[in-house]
Amino acid sequence: MGLKFGNLERMRHVITYSLSPFEQRAFPNYFSKGLPNVWRRFRAQVFIVAPPLLVGYLIYDWGTDEFERLKRKNPADYENDE
């Protein structure tokens, strides 16, 4: 056949465009537009995401402490043992 993997089939009426990796900029406008956009999106979502996470953590912490407390033996039950 002579065709290599990835080019096993001819596709008609499909146009692909590509840009040379030598002509691309890896991080264009990273500091001028990227970081302010991250900060803006963080501020918009923090009050939506943080309260449920905080409540979930507090419930988990309370449950863990309560389990450890209930797991302990009562010293008053063993006062008269010799």
C-alpha positions in Angstrom: 0.0 0.0 0.0 2.8 2.4 0.8 0.6 4.5 3.2 1.8 5.3 6.6 -0.2 5.2 9.8 -2.3 8.4 10.1 -2.6 8.6 6.3 -4.3 5.3 5.7 -7.4 6.8 4.2 -8.0 9.6 1.7 -10.5 12.1 2.8 -12.1 14.3 0.2 -13.4 17.8 0.8 -11.6 18.2 4.2 -9.3 21.1 4.5 -6.8 21.3 7.4 -4.8 24.4 8.4 -1.8 24.4 10.6 0.7 26.9 11.8 4.4 26.3 12.0 5.7 25.8 15.6 8.4 28.2 14.7 5.9 31.0 14.1 3.9 30.4 17.3 4.5 32.3 20.6 4.3 30.0 23.6 3.0 32.5 26.1 1.7 35.6 24.4 0.2 38.2 26.7 0.7 35.9 29.7 1.4 38.6 32.3 -0.7 41.4 30.7 -3.9 39.5 30.1 -3.6 36.0 31.5 -2.9 36.7 35.2 -5.6 39.5 35.5 -8.1 37.1 33.8 -7.3 34.4 36.3 -7.7 36.8 39.2 -11.0 38.0 37.8 -12.4 34.5 37.4 -11.1 33.5 40.9 -12.9 36.5 42.5 -16.1 35.7 40.6 -16.2 32.0 41.7 -14.6 32.0 45.2 -17.8 32.8 47.1 -19.7 30.2 45.2 -17.2 27.4 45.7 -15.6 28.1 49.1 -18.7 28.0 51.4 -19.7 24.4 50.5 -16.1 23.3 50.8 -15.8 25.0 54.2 -19.0 23.4 55.5 -18.0 20.0 54.2 -14.6 20.3 55.9 -16.1 21.4 59.2 -18.6 18.4 59.1 -15.8 16.0 58.2 -13.6 17.4 61.1 -16.5 17.2 63.6 -17.3 13.7 62.5 -13.7 12.5 62.9 -13.3 14.1 66.3 -16.7 12.6 67.5 -15.6 9.2 66.2 -12.4 9.4 68.2 -14.2 10.6 71.3 -16.7 7.7 71.1 -14.0 5.2 70.5 -12.4 5.8 73.9 -13.2 3.8 76.9 -14.9 5.3 79.9 -12.4 5.3 82.8 -15.3 5.3 85.4 -16.2 1.8 84.2 -12.8 0.4 85.4 -12.3 2.2 88.8 -12.9 -0.9 91.0 -10.8 -3.3 88.9 -7.8 -4.8 90.5 
